[in-house]
Amino acid sequence: MSGAVSLAGKVVWITGAGSGIGRALAVEFARHGVRLVLSGRRAGALDETAGLLGLDDRQVWRLPLDVTDHGAVATASEAIGRHWGGVDVLVGSAGCGSRGRVEETAMAVDQAVMAVNYFGTVAAVKAVLPQMLARRQGWIVAISSVSGKVGTPERAPYVASKHALQGFCDALRAEVTDRGVKVLVVCPGYVRTDFPLGAITAGGGRHGRLDRNQERGVAPEKVARKVLAGLLAGRREVYVGGWEVAAIYLARWWPGLLARLLARRAGKRGDGSAGKEA
Ligand SMILES: NC(=O)c1ccc[n+]([C@@H]2O[C@H](COP(=O)([O-])OP(=O)(O)OC[C@H]3O[C@@H](n4cnc5c(N)ncnc54)[C@H](OP(=O)(O)O)[C@@H]3O)[C@@H](O)[C@H]2O)c1
């Protein structure tokens, strides 16, 4: 793919579009003259995002849904197909974090995080892929994380879900590259959003507060700009954030050093704040 690729008129479906990175991506895509489908559970948050786009109502469609409801995801994809002829770009940004050590974490928490971050995005991919392959064109954009590459302590359910997403996308890319569909995995470090608020605690509650690392993180708008640039340049992966992104390179080139650093960090804090899920 070359930089000459145009997104004008393309249909872009974003999950998690009611806040944070998903919202910033909606704004950035809108600048390229696309038609947008906004999904997430809170209809009011999708309305707020729609209000920021400067597009007329015929270019924006709010489709509230829960990505763990695979029937609703499939129904939404069919409706987009009927209404707009299909999805050109799927962006899976819906996600939730986790807090707590493995021995404290209820199995239901591992399953709940996996249901949103992994199976939710897999369901959306399966819903759009047949028509993308039939048209021999499309982009799948998965918002993963540095935690999709690195085993951050006290975040095992989250880390596992993002590693699974990375593996799924790598296998998918191998299958679809020669059939016209591109797969982009995005690995942000700390991003200044409300993401920590909705993280699930070891006992299944809501974390309900922000974390310092996210507060000092990069703006979601920066992530959105880098995603668009990566997509238009035909990249397989985009890394964006601060110093924490270096952990991806440590994992690749100095895994022993990274393992020691992470173990030291886990040893220092036992309060659920040893890792910040990036
Ligand atoms: N912030 C960071 O530091 C950071 C770093 C690396 C990666 N990420 C990744 O970036 C993505 C977006 O996070 P964010 O930082 O933008 O935080 P955010 O503002 O909390 O965004 C998460 C979005 O996911 C939606 N969502 C959650 N569960 C859902 C479900 N079951 N069905 C449909 N939508 C659901 C939420 O909307 P509703 O509540 O309305 O459903 C929300 O809009 C996540 O995948 C996260 O893992 C974030």
The ligand as a Tripos MOL2 file, in Angstrom:
@<TRIPOS>MOLECULE
LIG
   48    52     1     0     0
SMALL
NO_CHARGES

@<TRIPOS>ATOM
      1 N1         -5.1730    4.2230   28.0860 N.am      1 LIG1
      2 C1         -4.0830    3.4910   27.9970 C.2       1 LIG1
      3 O1         -3.0770    3.7570   28.6880 O.2       1 LIG1
      4 C2         -4.0160    2.3360   27.0270 C.ar      1 LIG1
      5 C3         -2.7500    1.7900   26.7470 C.ar      1 LIG1
      6 C4         -2.6480    0.7230   25.8590 C.ar      1 LIG1
      7 C5         -3.7730    0.2120   25.2520 C.ar      1 LIG1
      8 N2         -4.9860    0.7470   25.5280 N.ar      1 LIG1
      9 C6         -6.1400    0.1320   24.8550 C.3       1 LIG1
     10 O2         -6.8680    1.1340   24.1840 O.3       1 LIG1
     11 C7         -8.2270    0.7140   24.0550 C.3       1 LIG1
     12 C8         -9.1120    1.9030   24.4030 C.3       1 LIG1
     13 O3         -8.8870    2.2730   25.7460 O.3       1 LIG1
     14 P1         -8.9120    3.8050   26.1980 P.3       1 LIG1
     15 O4         -7.5910    4.1160   26.7970 O.co2     1 LIG1
     16 O5         -9.4500    4.6150   25.1210 O.co2     1 LIG1
     17 O6         -9.9260    3.7380   27.4410 O.3       1 LIG1
     18 P2        -11.4980    4.0090   27.5030 P.3       1 LIG1
     19 O7        -11.7610    5.4430   27.2660 O.co2     1 LIG1
     20 O8        -11.9510    3.4030   28.7920 O.co2     1 LIG1
     21 O9        -12.0660    3.1950   26.2570 O.3       1 LIG1
     22 C9        -12.5420    1.8850   26.3220 C.3       1 LIG1
     23 C10       -13.8280    1.8570   25.5210 C.3       1 LIG1
     24 O10       -14.2670    0.5140   25.4010 O.3       1 LIG1
     25 C11       -15.6710    0.5000   25.5150 C.3       1 LIG1
     26 N3        -16.0750   -0.8050   26.0180 N.ar      1 LIG1
     27 C12       -15.6800   -1.4090   27.1610 C.ar      1 LIG1
     28 N4        -16.2890   -2.5870   27.2890 N.ar      1 LIG1
     29 C13       -17.0830   -2.7320   26.1980 C.ar      1 LIG1
     30 C14       -17.9710   -3.7430   25.7690 C.ar      1 LIG1
     31 N5        -18.1700   -4.8610   26.4940 N.pl3     1 LIG1
     32 N6        -18.6250   -3.5730   24.6010 N.ar      1 LIG1
     33 C15       -18.4450   -2.4490   23.8690 C.ar      1 LIG1
     34 N7        -17.6070   -1.4610   24.2250 N.ar      1 LIG1
     35 C16       -16.9530   -1.5990   25.3800 C.ar      1 LIG1
     36 C17       -16.0270    1.6330   26.4900 C.3       1 LIG1
     37 O11       -17.2890    2.1880   26.2230 O.3       1 LIG1
     38 P3        -18.6310    1.7340   27.0150 P.3       1 LIG1
     39 O12       -18.3000    1.7450   28.4670 O.co2     1 LIG1
     40 O13       -19.6320    2.7700   26.5950 O.co2     1 LIG1
     41 O14       -18.9630    0.3920   26.4850 O.co2     1 LIG1
     42 C18       -14.9430    2.6660   26.1620 C.3       1 LIG1
     43 O15       -15.4230    3.6200   25.2460 O.3       1 LIG1
     44 C19        -8.4020   -0.4870   24.9580 C.3       1 LIG1
     45 O16        -8.4800   -1.6610   24.1730 O.3       1 LIG1
     46 C20        -7.1360   -0.5050   25.8040 C.3       1 LIG1
     47 O17        -6.7500   -1.8130   26.1570 O.3       1 LIG1
     48 C21        -5.1490    1.7940   26.4000 C.ar      1 LIG1
@<TRIPOS>BOND
     1     1     2 1
     2     2     3 2
     3     2     4 1
     4     4     5 ar
     5     4    48 ar
     6     5     6 ar
     7     6     7 ar
     8     7     8 ar
     9     8     9 1
    10     8    48 ar
    11     9    10 1
    12     9    46 1
    13    10    11 1
    14    11    12 1
    15    11    44 1
    16    12    13 1
    17    13    14 1
    18    14    15 2
    19    14    16 1
    20    14    17 1
    21    17    18 1
    22    18    19 2
    23    18    20 1
    24    18    21 1
    25    21    22 1
    26    22    23 1
    27    23    24 1
    28    23    42 1
    29    24    25 1
    30    25    26 1
    31    25    36 1
    32    26    27 ar
    33    26    35 ar
    34    27    28 ar
    35    28    29 ar
    36    29    30 ar
    37    29    35 ar
    38    30    31 1
    39    30    32 ar
    40    32    33 ar
    41    33    34 ar
    42    34    35 ar
    43    36    37 1
    44    36    42 1
    45    37    38 1
    46    38    39 2
    47    38    40 1
    48    38    41 1
    49    42    43 1
    50    44    45 1
    51    44    46 1
    52    46    47 1
@<TRIPOS>SUBSTRUCTURE
     1 LIG1         1 GROUP 0 **** ****
